[in-house]
Amino acid sequence: VASATPGPVKSAMALKLGGTKAGGSKYFSTTKRGEIHELKQELHQIDATRKKEAVKKVIAAMTVGKDVSTLFPDVVSCMQTSNIELKKLVYLYVINYAKA
């Protein structure tokens, strides 16, 4: 089965989500109901660190095949920051859903 995420984007996501399997595994371990609503709330936090963690969770969900396209406006709104890491994470998300 071919992956929906291209190779370079997938490897960039692995780097941004923790680099090692142990460091990023916490982002892949959620399968609860209402997760999209919770992510939406987290994306609207004022603290840039919390927003970055929320975008990492969104990208992790996207990587495992969950449809997080409904969060597009919320993720793009996170682009209004001076935090370059957060901007790069938002860019990874946008690249994936821009082709859809």
C-alpha positions in Angstrom: 0.0 0.0 0.0 1.5 3.3 -1.0 1.6 6.1 1.5 -0.3 9.3 0.9 2.5 11.4 2.2 5.6 11.8 0.0 9.0 10.6 1.2 10.7 13.9 1.9 7.6 15.3 3.7 7.3 12.1 5.8 11.0 12.3 6.8 10.7 15.9 7.6 7.7 15.1 9.8 9.7 12.5 11.6 12.4 15.0 12.3 9.9 17.6 13.6 7.9 15.2 15.6 10.8 14.1 17.8 13.5 12.7 15.6 13.6 9.4 17.3 10.9 6.8 17.7 10.8 7.1 21.4 10.7 10.9 21.4 7.8 11.3 19.0 5.8 8.2 19.9 3.6 10.2 22.3 2.0 12.0 19.4 0.9 8.7 17.8 -0.8 7.1 20.8 -4.2 8.7 20.8 -7.4 7.1 19.6 -10.1 8.8 21.6 -13.5 10.2 20.6 -13.7 14.0 20.2 -10.1 14.3 19.4 -10.6 16.7 16.6 -12.6 19.1 18.8 -9.8 18.9 21.5 -7.2 19.6 18.9 -9.2 22.6 17.6 -9.3 24.0 21.2 -5.5 23.4 21.6 -4.8 25.2 18.3 -6.4 28.3 19.7 -4.2 28.6 22.7 -2.3 31.8 23.2 1.0 30.1 24.2 3.1 29.3 21.2 4.6 26.2 22.8 1.1 24.7 23.3 0.2 25.6 19.8 3.3 23.9 18.5 2.4 20.7 20.5 -1.1 20.8 19.1 0.2 21.1 15.5 2.5 18.2 16.2 -0.5 16.2 17.3 -2.4 17.2 14.1 0.5 16.2 11.9 0.9 12.9 13.8 -2.8 12.2 13.2 -2.4 13.1 9.5 0.6 10.8 9.2 -1.3 7.8 10.5 -4.2 8.5 8.0 -6.8 10.4 10.0 -8.7 13.0 8.2 -7.7 16.3 9.9 -8.6 18.5 6.9 -11.4 20.1 9.0 -8.7 21.7 11.0 -7.3 23.6 8.0 -8.3 27.1 9.0 -7.3 26.5 12.6 -3.8 25.2 11.7 -3.3 28.0 9.1 -4.2 30.6 11.8 -1.2 29.3 13.8 1.1 30.7 11.0 0.8 34.2 12.6 3.7 33.8 14.9 7.4 34.6 15.1 8.2 31.0 16.1 9.9 29.5 13.1 9.4 25.9 14.2 5.7 26.4 14.4 5.7 28.0 10.9 7.5 24.9 9.5 5.0 22.5 11.1 2.1 24.5 9.6 3.9 24.4 6.3 4.1 20.6 6.5 0.4 20.4 7.1 -0.5 22.9 4.3 1.7 21.0 1.8 -0.2 17.8 2.5 -3.7 19.3 2.1 -2.9 21.8 -0.6 -2.9 19.0 -3.2 -6.3 17.8 -2.2 
